[in-house]
Amino acid sequence: MMTTRGIGTDRVATTARAAAQGTRLSVEWCGRVPYTQALALQETARVARMRGETGDRLLLLEHPPVVTLGRSSHGEHLRLDPADYKARGIEVHEAARGGDVTYHAPGQLVGYLVVDLEARGERDLHAFVRRIEGALMTALEPFDIATRRIEGRSGVFVDRTGNDSGPDRKLASIGVGVKRWVSWHGFALNVTTDLEGFGVIVPCGLDDVEMTSVAHESGLSVLGLDALVRDAVAEAFRHAFGPAGAVTEER
């Protein structure tokens, strides 16, 4: 019987990861998940992907109110004292992702991408972020929201008309992390989010940007909008990150 003794764990892991390269992107709706629980879920998924036990995955969920601090965050971008966040029922956590401070709450679609960039031959984080932006922009097309990128600022913004002289309006924030070229963390898209909640931070450290939502920009009824946007995002990411046709799995 053939064993792996003497072959080396790195070589075995690389072979297993390459074997899963052609696997379609699995999209999973996880419901409302506390932030610390989501971190554990991501880590389990990342290790399984690194070992080649699963293919690439997109975990879709929403969080109870929480503020997360990325690796580039600054204390002055928190507008409340720690005790005030606690009094409002808002947790505060450091996050091993790029970017500054972000606010999550119900009505916001959070997507955690567990993707093996090495197996895909795409060890380029900037290109990875651009692909995430592109998938989100595609997903928003059916809702008649014109979107754009802004050079030097990750995320998805509303494409303003010539008569719109106000601040840039941001629909989605992106912050990714990578361990051994397997990604985690991802994006947060405001769908029916209560936008007043962003008042507790300087979103993404950008004091000249206004957060907005799909509901606000489209003028569509809130009823059922979360599910419609979730389905559109799932389909767009299946096309952007793998063969189409996978079904969304309920956890």
N, C-alpha and C positions, 0 to 999 in steps of 0.2 A: 504493500500500500504506500502510495506516495505521500510524503508529509512536507510541511513547510520548513522543517528544521534546517538551518544552514542557508536558507534562501535570503532571509532578511525581511524584517517587518515592513520597511519602507517600500521595498519592491513589491511585496504582496499587496500593500495598500494601494500603490499606484496602479497595479494591474486590475484590482477590484474597481477602482474609480473609473478607469478607462472602459471597463466592461459595461458600466452603467451610463456611459456617455450618451447613447442614443435614446435613453428613456425619456418619455414625454414628461412635461411639467405637470406635476400633480397639484391641483388647487383644492384647498381644504378650508371650509368655513368652520371656525372654532367657537363662534359666539362671543359673549362678553367674558374677557379673561383678565384677572388682576395682573399687574405688570410683572411682579416677581414670578408668578406662575408661567407667564409667557416667556420669560427669560429661560426658565428651566425647560420648557417645551422646545424652544429654539436650540438650546445646547444639545438636547437629546437628538434632535433632528440633524444638527450639524455633524455630530460624531457618527451617526448612522450613515450620513451621506459620504463622509470622509472615508469610511470603511467600505464603501460600495454596497452597503446593505439596502439602500433605497436610491431612487433617482432624485432629480431636482424637485423642490417643493415650494409652493407659495402658501403660507399660512395666513388666511384672512380672518380678522377679528376686530373687536373694539375693546377699549379699556374703560374702566371707571376713571373718574378724574385723576390725572397724574401729570406731574411735570418731570421731564427727563432732561438730564444734563449731558450733552455730548462732550467729546474730548476737547472741543474748542470753546466750551462755554465759559462765560464770565459771570462772576457773582452779581455784578451790577445789573444784569439782565433779569434778575429775580426781583419783582416789584413788591414782594411781601416778605415779612420776617417768617422764619420757620414755624413759629407758633401760630401765625395767621393762616398759613397753608393748612396746618393740622386742624385748626378751628373750622375751616371751610370744607373739610373732608377731602383735601387734595394731597395725595402722597407726592413725595419728591425723591427721585432716584438718579444716581449717576448711571450713564449708559456707555458701553464700549462701542460707540459708533462715532462717525464723523459728525461735524456740525455743532451747533450751539444748543440753546435751550428750546424745548418743544413742549407743547401742551396737548394732551390727549383727553378725550371725553366721549361719552356716548354720542352717536350720530356721526362719528368720524371713522372712516374705514382705514384700518391699519393693515399693512401687508408686510409680512416678514418673509424675505426670499432666502431660501437655503439652496444655493446654487454652487456647483463645483466649477469654478472658473478655469482651473487647471485642466480638468477633463475636457472642457470645451475648447481649450487652446486660446482662451481669452483673458490673459492675465493683465488686464487694463481696467483699473477701477473707474477712470473717467468715462471710458466707453460704456461700462456697465451702468453707471448712473444715467448717462444719456439714453440708454435703452429703456431704463425704467421710466424716465420722463416721457419718452416717445410712446410707450404703452399706455400710460395714463392719458396722454393727449388724445390718443386714438379712442380710448374708452369714453371720453367726454364728448366726442363728436355727435352722437345721437341726441345729446341734450342741448344742442345748439349753443354751446359755449365756445367762443373762439379763444384758443389758448396759445401761449408762446413760452419760449425759454428766454432767460435773460443772461447774457454773457457774464460769467464770474459768480453767478448765483444759482445753486442747484434748486430744483423744484419746478413746479408748473404754475404759471401766472396767467391771468386774464389778458388777452390781447386787446388793448384799449383802442377805441376809435379815435379819429382825429380830433373830436370835440371833448374827449375825456382827458382833462388836465390834472386829475387827482393823483394820489399816490398809487404805486403799483399794487395790484391786488393779487394775493397768493392763494391758490387753491390747495396745493399739495406741497408738503415738505419731504425731503429725502435725506436719510442719513444711514450709511451702510458701514458694516464692519466685516473684516475678513480674518479668518484663522486658517492657516495652511491652505489658503486659496479657496476655502469654502465660505461663502458669504452668510451673514445673518443681519438682523435688523432690516430696514427697508424704507417704506414710505408711509405717510399719513395723509389721507385725502379727506377734506372736510365735505361732508355730504349734507347732513341736516344738523350739524353741530351748532350749539348755542355759541355764537361768535363772541359774546360778552365774556366768555370764559378766558379768552386770550388776554384779557386785561391784566391778568396776574403775572405776566411775563412780557419781555420784549421778544416777540416771536423770532426765532432763529437769529437773534441779535440784530435784527434789521428794524431800526426805529423809523425808517422811511417807507415801510411796507405795511399794508393793511391786509389782514386775513379775511378771506371770504369763503363762500361755500357753494356747492352745486345748487342747493335750494335757492340761495340768494340770487345767484347769477342767472339761473334758468327761469325763475319765477314759477316753477312747478310746485304742485301740492306736495307737502311733506309725506302724506300717506302713501306708503309703498315705494317711495323714492330710494330708500336705503337698499332694498333688495334689487331694484332695477340697476342701480349703479354698481352694486356688488357683482351682478351677473355680467355687466359690460366690462368691468375690470378683469374678471376671471377670463373671459373670452379673449380680451386684448393681450393678456400676459401669456396665455397658451400659444397664441400666434407669435408673439415676440420672443419667447424663450423655449419653444418646442413645438412639435407637430400638433396641429389642431385635432380636436375630437375627444379630448379627455373630459370626463365628467367631474363636476364639483362634488367632493365627498363631504358628507356631514359627519363631524366628529361627535 
